Amino acid sequence: MKEEISRREEQILITIWELKDDAYLVSIKKYLSEVMGKNWTVGAIHKPLLRLEKMGLINSVLTGATAIRGGRSKKVYAVTEKGVDVLHYHKKLNDTLWANFGGLF
């Protein structure tokens, strides 16, 4: 059995995959808020990021400091091979669960 992740962690993991080299906290927040039509808080993203990294599903690197960011660096995330495997597992699982759903009525 693959790593068990929450729906929120799954959404964040998919977002990191989608954003590629631009996957940092603010861009993840912006993307999820736009796609889901609700404002995501930094805290709602930060804790799952820590858990995903601890499980080895993502890794992160600090970029160099830039003048645009007031001399601060940013942490950019990337999905690991293990993370891709977990995404495939959860996609297949969701497809199987939804396969026979014909609606409620």
The 8 nearest C-alpha neighbors of each residue, nearest first, counted from 0:
[[1, 2, 3, 88, 85, 89, 84, 92],
 [0, 2, 85, 3, 88, 84, 89, 4],
 [3, 1, 4, 85, 0, 54, 56, 82],
 [4, 2, 1, 5, 0, 85, 89, 9],
 [3, 5, 8, 2, 9, 6, 7, 51],
 [4, 6, 8, 7, 9, 3, 10, 47],
 [5, 7, 9, 8, 10, 4, 11, 89],
 [8, 6, 10, 9, 5, 11, 47, 4],
 [9, 7, 11, 5, 10, 6, 47, 4],
 [8, 10, 6, 12, 7, 11, 13, 5],
 [11, 9, 7, 13, 8, 12, 14, 6],
 [12, 10, 14, 8, 13, 9, 15, 7],
 [11, 13, 9, 15, 14, 10, 8, 16],
 [14, 12, 16, 10, 11, 15, 9, 17],
 [15, 13, 17, 11, 16, 12, 18, 10],
 [14, 16, 12, 18, 22, 17, 13, 19],
 [17, 15, 13, 14, 19, 18, 78, 12],
 [16, 18, 14, 15, 19, 13, 22, 12],
 [17, 19, 22, 15, 21, 16, 14, 20],
 [18, 20, 16, 21, 17, 22, 15, 77],
 [21, 19, 22, 18, 75, 77, 76, 23],
 [20, 22, 18, 19, 23, 75, 26, 76],
 [23, 21, 18, 15, 76, 75, 20, 19],
 [22, 24, 75, 26, 25, 74, 27, 76],
 [23, 25, 27, 26, 28, 22, 41, 45],
 [26, 24, 28, 27, 23, 29, 41, 22],
 [25, 27, 29, 28, 23, 24, 30, 22],
 [28, 26, 24, 30, 25, 29, 23, 22],
 [29, 27, 25, 31, 26, 30, 39, 32],
 [28, 30, 26, 32, 27, 31, 25, 33],
 [31, 29, 27, 33, 32, 28, 26, 34],
 [30, 32, 34, 28, 33, 29, 35, 27],
 [33, 31, 38, 37, 29, 35, 30, 39],
 [34, 32, 30, 36, 31, 35, 29, 37],
 [35, 33, 31, 32, 36, 30, 37, 29],
 [34, 36, 32, 37, 33, 31, 38, 30],
 [37, 35, 33, 32, 34, 38, 31, 39],
 [38, 36, 32, 35, 39, 33, 31, 34],
 [37, 39, 32, 40, 36, 33, 28, 31],
 [38, 40, 32, 28, 37, 43, 41, 31],
 [41, 39, 43, 42, 38, 44, 28, 45],
 [40, 42, 44, 43, 45, 39, 28, 24],
 [43, 41, 45, 44, 40, 46, 39, 47],
 [42, 44, 40, 41, 45, 46, 39, 47],
 [45, 43, 42, 41, 47, 46, 48, 40],
 [44, 46, 42, 48, 47, 41, 43, 49],
 [47, 45, 49, 48, 44, 42, 50, 43],
 [46, 48, 50, 49, 45, 44, 8, 51],
 [49, 47, 45, 51, 46, 50, 52, 44],
 [48, 50, 46, 52, 47, 51, 53, 45],
 [49, 51, 47, 53, 52, 48, 54, 46],
 [52, 50, 48, 54, 56, 53, 49, 57],
 [51, 53, 57, 55, 49, 54, 50, 58],
 [52, 54, 50, 55, 51, 49, 56, 57],
 [55, 53, 51, 52, 56, 50, 57, 2],
 [56, 54, 52, 53, 57, 51, 81, 58],
 [55, 57, 82, 51, 79, 81, 54, 52],
 [58, 56, 78, 52, 79, 77, 55, 51],
 [59, 57, 77, 52, 76, 78, 79, 55],
 [58, 60, 76, 75, 74, 77, 57, 61],
 [61, 59, 75, 74, 62, 76, 58, 73],
 [60, 62, 74, 73, 72, 75, 63, 59],
 [63, 61, 72, 73, 74, 60, 64, 75],
 [62, 64, 72, 65, 61, 73, 71, 70],
 [63, 65, 72, 71, 70, 62, 66, 68],
 [66, 64, 70, 67, 68, 71, 63, 69],
 [65, 67, 69, 70, 68, 64, 71, 72],
 [68, 66, 65, 69, 70, 71, 64, 72],
 [69, 67, 66, 71, 65, 70, 72, 64],
 [70, 68, 66, 71, 67, 65, 64, 72],
 [69, 71, 64, 65, 66, 68, 72, 67],
 [72, 70, 64, 68, 69, 65, 73, 63],
 [71, 73, 64, 62, 63, 61, 65, 70],
 [74, 72, 62, 61, 75, 71, 23, 63],
 [73, 75, 61, 60, 23, 59, 62, 76],
 [74, 76, 23, 59, 22, 60, 73, 61],
 [75, 77, 59, 22, 58, 23, 57, 74],
 [78, 76, 57, 58, 59, 15, 79, 19],
 [77, 79, 57, 82, 56, 16, 83, 58],
 [78, 80, 82, 57, 81, 56, 83, 77],
 [81, 79, 83, 82, 84, 78, 56, 57],
 [80, 82, 84, 79, 83, 56, 85, 55],
 [83, 81, 56, 79, 85, 80, 84, 78],
 [82, 84, 86, 80, 85, 81, 87, 79],
 [85, 83, 81, 87, 82, 86, 88, 80],
 [84, 86, 88, 82, 83, 87, 1, 89],
 [85, 87, 83, 89, 88, 84, 90, 82],
 [88, 86, 90, 84, 85, 89, 91, 83],
 [87, 89, 85, 91, 86, 90, 92, 84],
 [88, 90, 92, 86, 91, 87, 93, 85],
 [91, 89, 87, 93, 92, 88, 86, 94],
 [92, 90, 94, 88, 89, 93, 95, 87],
 [91, 93, 89, 95, 90, 94, 88, 96],
 [94, 92, 96, 90, 95, 91, 89, 97],
 [93, 95, 91, 97, 92, 96, 98, 90],
 [96, 94, 98, 92, 93, 97, 91, 99],
 [95, 97, 93, 94, 98, 92, 99, 100],
 [96, 98, 94, 100, 95, 99, 93, 92],
 [99, 97, 95, 96, 94, 100, 93, 101],
 [98, 100, 97, 101, 96, 95, 102, 94],
 [101, 99, 97, 102, 98, 96, 103, 95],
 [100, 102, 99, 103, 104, 98, 97, 96],
 [103, 101, 100, 104, 99, 97, 98, 96],
 [102, 104, 101, 100, 99, 97, 98, 96],
 [103, 102, 101, 100, 99, 97, 98, 96]]
